[in-house]
């Protein structure tokens, strides 16, 4: 199922990442500290899942990592290169809002290449090739509104990969999907990652989902957010629903739940 990626996936190194925001209606100069000194290493080609309390700062962390928001302090490096030299693809939770309803599906996938000045025929051909490689059967001449929620999310994932993203960050990408669709899209994400081996950071509010997809589970603290524990997930790949009863899965979940409950006290 897997194949060699076209280029070496970069590692990610995060050190002492801090971010705060002004408090509206508060005293002048008062700020809310969201990221409280995050340290994290992600190996090239690794799939790391992140789990933490609601409102702890997970989205802020991913947004800073993707270069969409500036940190107050700290450093992010990708194999010694800065964010400006690394292509980071961002998969948003509100995937419907990130797709352009006036563009055909093929042109939604190819849109990042349009921003790079790639000619229309060439970018469409690259988009078709990627969709074929990933095994995504999506009507290319249709529009996003004609797709199911799962297809729309897969379309947004393909768009993030079409410009050969070095790092992929996924912010609760299944949150808006119905229960049944989550399972099929989750497994398709696993298939895509096995084919591309893109360095991936994945945030989920489902601990089971986070463990199921991950090489390593990272647990975050309450705000101001920091890393409190990293747990390897030694499950074989590819994975299916039977893994949810695997002894290693149950062990990792029990360990993570214990730490999470202690953090919430």
N, C-alpha and C positions, 0 to 999 in steps of 0.2 A: 504493500500500500504506500509506504513512504518512498521518497526519492531524495537524491542529494540536492540541497538548495543551490541556487545559482551563484550565491556569494556567501562569505562567512558572516554569520549572524553576530552582531556586536554584543559585548557584555555591557551591563549598566552598573554604575557606581554612584551611590547617593550618600552624601556626607553632611550631617548637621543641618538638614533642610528645615528652615523656619519660615512661617508665614502667618501674618496677623492682618486683621481688617479693622477699620474704624467702627466704633459702636455708634449706631444711629441713635440720637436722642440722649446719649450719655454725656459725661463730662468731656470738655474739650481735650483732645489728645488721648482719650481712653481708647483702648483697642482690645479686640478679641483674639487671643492667640489660638490658632487652629493647628498648625504644625509646630511641634515642640522639640525639634531636633531629630529628624528621621534619618537613620542610617540603614542602608540596604544595598546588598550586592545581588545582581542577577547575572547568571552565566549566559554566554552566547547560546541562543537556541533553547533556553530553558523556558518552561511554562510555569510561572509563579502566580498563585492565587492569593488574594488579600482579603481578609475578613476582619471586621471590627464593628463596634457599636454604631447605631444610627447617629449621624451627625458628627462623627469623630473627626472627619476631614479627609476621607478617602478620595472623594472627587477632587478636592483642592489639590491633593498630592498628585493625582494623575494629570491634572491640568497644568501644574507646574512642570511635571516631568515632560509633558508634550510640548512645552515652550509656549503655551497659550496664556500663561500667567507667570509673573516674575516673583521669585522668592525674595524674602527680606534678607536672609542669610543662607549660607551653605553652598554646596557645589554638586552639580550633576555632570557626570562624564560618561561617554560611550567609547570604550577602548581608547581612552586618552583624547578623544575628539569631543568638542563641545556640541550642544544641541543644534547649533546652526549647521553643522556638518553631518548630521544624522537625520534620516527620514523617519519620522514618528507618525504612525497611523493611529487615529483616535476613533474608537467605536463608541458612540454616545448611547445613553439609556433611551432617550427619545429619538429612536432611529427614524420614525416617520417624519419628524420635523427636519431631519438632516438630509432627506432626499428631496430632489427638486421635482415637483409634480408636473411641470411643463416639459420636462425632458424625458425622452424614451429611456427605457431601462438600460440599454447599451450605452447611452450617453451619460446616464448617472454614474455608471461604473467608470467611464472614461474621463469624467470631469476633471480629476486632478491632473491628467495629462494635458487637458486643454489649458489649464492654468500655467503649465510649463511650456506652452507654445507648440505642442506636438500637433501636426496636421490631422485633420478630421479622419481621413481614411486610415492613417497609421494608428491613431489612438483607438479607433473602433476595432481594428484588427488585434491590438494588444489586449483589449478588453475581452474580445471573443476567445482568444487563446487562453486567458486566465480562467474564464468561466469553464472552458472545456477541461483545463488542467484540474480544476477544483471539483469537477463533476457536478456543477450547479446547473440544473435544467430550468432556466428562467426565460420566458418569452422576451426576446431582445427588443422587438419592435413595440411592445406594450408599454404601459406607464405604471408607475409605482402603485397607484390606487387600485389597479387591477390585480395586484398580488396579495397573497395572504400575509399575515404578520410575520410568519417565519421566513417567507421568501423576501420580504422587505428587509429583514435584518440580515439575511445572507447577502443581499444586494449591497448593503452598507459595508459589510465586511470585505466583499470583493473590491469595492471602491477604495477602501483603505489600503488594500494590498497591491492595487494595479500599478502604483508608482514605485513598486519594489520597496515598501516600507522596511526599514532595518529593525524597528521595534514597533510592536503593536500594543496599545493600551486599550482595555475594554472596561467601560464603566457600567456595571450591572446591565449588560446587554440583553438579558432575557427577562428583565423585570416586567415589561409590558406584554409579554407573550402569555397565552393561556397555558394551563398546566400540561396538557398533552403535547403542545407544540414545543415547549421548553425541552422535552426529552429528545425530540428529533433534531432540533437545532443544536442542542448541546453536543450530540454525537457528531453532527456535521462539522461543528467547530473543531472537535478533536481530529477528524479526518483531514481538515484543511491544515491544521497545525502539523500533523504527521507528514504532510506533503511539503510544506514550506519550511518548517523548523524555524519560524520567525520568533525572535525573542519576544515573549509575551508577558504582560502584567494584566491580570484579570481580577476585577473586583466583583463580588457577589454578596447579596444579603442571605444567600442560602449556603450554610456551611457544607452540606452534603455535596452540592454542586461544585463548590470551590475545591473540595478534596478530590472529587471525581476527576476533574480536569487537570489537576496540578502535578508537577514534579515536586513542588514544595509549597507548603501553606505558611503564609506570614500572618500573624495575629497582631492587630493594632490595638492600642490603648484608647481610653476615653480621651476627649479633647483636653488639652493640646496633645495631638497624636504623636505617638512614637511606636517603634517596633518593640513588642514585649516578648515574642517567641517566634521562632522559625522551626517548622516541623517537616522533615522529609516525608514524601508520600511514595513508598516503595511498591506501588502496584504495577503489574505488567501492563503493557500496551500491545494492541489496542484494547480499550476497556468497553465493557457493556454493562447492562443492568445487574448482572450477577456479581459485579465488583462491590455493590452496595452491601453485600453480605460477607465479603472477604474479611478474614481476620485482621489483616493489616489496615483495611479501611475502618473497621470498627475500633481498632486500637487508636488510630490517629484521631478519629472523631471524639472518642472518649477523652483523650488527652487535651484536645482543643477545647472541648466543652468545659472541662474542669478549669482550664486557664481563663476562659472567657467569663465564666461565672464568678471567679475570684476577682477579675478586673472590674466587674459590674457592682460588686459590693461596696 
